[in-house]
Amino acid sequence: MPVEPDAGQTSEPFEDEIGQIKTLWQELPEAHQVALVLQLAGSLLDGPYRPYLRHAMTQQWPVRPTEFPVAFPRFEITDDDLLNAYLDEEDLVQLKPEHLQEMAETMRSHYIHDLFWPELRYVAGSILEKLSESNVPVNKLTP
């Protein structure tokens, strides 16, 4: 015979346990919280949910351009750059140094988030596809 929940029990089966974990979490020193998070994340990253966890983390905490000082160095936009981008001289005189700095940082961010990661994913996928093709057993190549 199934056990009926008490009137005091919640409909969520793990809600009490989650509440207990949150309470214990708050009692931990920050250094122990960090150590525990690293241990939990490590165990998740070693398991089948690795791609999902990595994707969710990058969506929650996107990589900032300032975290790529070497691969994506800061650069400056010059008047020559803007002329090469087909802006008119009349437009150039309206732009102040802070505008040029904003453009440079926007372009840097664009290179990282909109170009680099998708291109890296594409290149890695291409290489993995070639590897899987080269690992096809010989008997599958012959009819």
Helices and strands as residue ranges (DSSP letters): H 15-27, H 30-45, H 50-60, G 65-67, H 79-84, H 89-92, H 97-110, I 111-116, H 117-134, H 138-141
